[in-house]
Amino acid sequence: MKAIRLYIIALFSCSLSVGHAQSEINHEQLFALGNEAYVAEKYEEAINYFQTILAEGVHSPELYLNLGNAYFKNKNTAASILYYERGLLVDPNNQRILNNLTFAENQRLDKIDPLPLPLGQRIINQFFDVISIKLWGIISLVLGGFGLLIFVAFKATKRKIWWRTSMVLFTASLALYAMTFKAKTLIESDDSAIVFEPRVLVLSEPKSQAPVVFELHEGTKVQIEGRFQDYTEVRLANGQSGWLKEQDIRRIKF
């Protein structure tokens, strides 16, 4: 009886492995078919293939890049910007996605000059433009590890140079960790969306009779500030804010 149970478990495990491998093959096949359709300028068909892969829970920079490209070629700027932005959630430093996103954003009607960032935020951005958050986090841990080793050497030898060196490394490690934590918090708290309607009226209050404060067009990126019933409060990079219908935007986060 025990042998039969083991056989069933082994058979079930093999079935799962085969199913997983088969799923990967199907995703690769769909991706290849999507690329073929894109090259043949059958953009709707390419979009369908890529969206089928997304529906399976697959996320990759290449998939979002190709999907954004297909939407852009199909004259849907808002959708192309949305999927480029989602690709950057997976790989923030992907240069091809960044380049294509910039090109797509240049097609928008709304030209918004962002407010200057605070000095501290600019410094953090410059740090993480060069090296990823994950890598900075690893560097901070390595520095802390070296600091601990040198502190142990100080305890053994009582040489002041080891004490000073360990304190410098500990300080650098803590500073890097604090910056990494701050950057991670900013990214996780970001709740942005893309306007999906050709023309949207932004209101001063969350009600249909409220005065119009400005209007937006498809492809514009907004920061979500709050919600009330079926209205969403949004803020632009230039500081302007107002209310629009939730159905007029698509959130960038999955």
N, C-alpha and C positions, 0 to 999 in steps of 0.2 A: 504493500500500500504506500509505504514511504517512497519507494522507487517510482511509483506512478506519479506522486505529487511532484517529485523532482523533475520528472520528464515533462509534466505539464508546465511547470515554471520555466524550464529551459526553452520549451517550445514557444511559450508566450514572450519570453525575452527576445528570442530570435525574430519573432513576428514584429515586435516593436522596432528592432534594429533595421529590419528590411523596410518597414513602413517609413522610418525616418530617412533612410537612404533614398527610397523612392521619392519622398517628398522633396528632398534636395535636388534630385534629378529633374523633377517636374518644374521646380523653380528656375533651374538653369535653362531648361527648354523654353519656358515662358519668357525668360529674359532675352534669350536669343531670338525668339519669334518677335518680341517687341522691338528689338534692334533692327531686325529685317524689315518690319513694317515701317519703322522710322526712316530708314534709308530709302525705302520705296515711296516715301512721302504720304504714307497712309497713317496719318497722325492719330486719328480716332482709334484705329485698330491698335496702334502702339500703346496708347493710353489705357485701353482695356486690358491688354496683357500685363502692363506694369501695375495697374490697380488690382488685378487678380492676385499678384504676388503680395502686395501690401495687405490685402484682405486676409492672407495667411499668417500675418504677424511678422513678416520679414522686413527688417529695416537695414538699409545700407546706404552709404553716400552715393554709390554708383546708381542705385535704383532711383533715389530722389533726384539726382542730377539728370538722368535720362527722362524721368517723368516730367520734370520742370522744362526740359528742352522740348518735349513733345507738346506740352501745353502752350509753350511760347510760339512754336511753329503753327499751332492750331489757332493762333490769334486770341489766346486766353491769358492775358498778362497777369491777372490777379492770381490765377491758379499756379502759373509758373513761379511767381514770387513766393507763394505759400510753400510749394514743395522744395524750392531752393532753401528757404528758411528752415524747413524741417530737416533737410540734409545737413545743415550746419549744426543742428542739435546733436547729430550723430558724429560729425567730424567738423568742429568749429574752424579749423585752419585749412580746410580743403580749398585750394586755390582756384580750381576750375569752377566750383560752385560759387565762390566769392565773385569771380569775374563775370559769370553768367547772371548772377543776381544783380550786380551793378548795371549790366547792360539792360536787363529787364526793367529795373527801377527807372532808368532813363526814359522809358516809354510811358511813364505815368503822367497824368495831367497835373497832379498836385506836386508842386515844388516847395518843399518845406525846409527852411533853414533851421537846424537844431540849435538849441541853447547851448552855450559853452558848458562843458562839464566842470565840476569842482576839481581843483588841483589834485587832491588825493585820488579821485576816480581816474583822472588822466594818467597818473603814475601807475596805478594798478593795471589799466588797459595796456599801457606800453609794455609792462612786464609780461603780460599774458598774450600779447601779440607775437612775441618772440618764442616763448616756450609755453607749452600747455599747462593748465592748472594741475593736472595729474602729475606731470613731471616736476613742477615746482614743489608739490607736496612730497614727492620722493626725495628731492634734494634737501628739503628741510629735515626730513627724518635722518638722512645720511649725515648731515652736519651735527644733528643732535647726538647721533651714535659716536661720531668722532670726538665730540665734546666730552661724552661720558668716558671714553677710553683715555683721553688725555687727563681727565680729572682723576681717574684711577692711578695714572702715572704720577700725578702730583701727590696723591696720598702716600704713594710708596717712596718718593724721592724728596718731597717737601720743597721742590724747586719752584720759585715764584713764576718763572716763565711758563710752566705747565698750567699753573692756576690762571694766569692772564689769558693764555691761548684757549683754555676750556671755556672761560667766561665769554670770550669773543664768539666762539662757535655756538654756545648755548643761546646767546643774544641773537645771532644771525638766524639760527634755527627757529626761534620763537617769532622773530619778525616775519620770516618767510611763511611760517605756518599761519600767522594772523592774516597776512595778505591773501594767502590761498583760501582760507576760510571765508574771508570777506568777499572775494571774487565768486566763490561757489555759492554763497548766500544770495548774491546779486543775480546770478544766473537762474537759480532755483525760484527766486521770487518774481522773476520777470514773467509777465502774463500778457503777451502781445498777440495781436490779431491782424488780419489783412481784410480790408474792405473788398467785398465781392460784388457789390452792385455797381452799375455804371455811374450812378449819381445818387448820393445819400445826403439828406438834410440833417444836420446836427443841431439838436435843440438845447435850449437853456435848462429845461427841466424834463423829467421823464413822463411827459404826457403829450398827446398829439396836438393840443392847442398852444403849446409853449412856443415862444419866439425862436426863430432860426438864428443861430449864432454864426454858423458858417456851413459850407458844404464840402463833401469829399467825393472822390472818384475811385473807381476800382484800382486795386493794387497798392493803395496807401496803407502804410503800417501804422497801427495805433497801439497805445498801451491801455490795457483794461484797468480801470480804477474801482469799479463797483457795479452792482446790478440792482434793479428794482423792477419786479414783475418781468415783463418781456423787453425792458430797456436796459442798455448797458452804458455806463459812463466811461468815456474814453479820453485820453490825453495824447496830444501830438508832441513830436520832438521839440516844437517851438514853444511849448507851454500851454497852448490853447486846449480847452476841454469842453465837453458837452455830452449830450445823450443821443444815442441812436438805437434802432431796433437790433436786438440780438441776432436776428435772421440776416442782417446785412453784412455780417463779418464772419470770418472763420478763424478760430484760434490756431496758433502755430504749434503749440505743444500737442503731442499725440493724444 
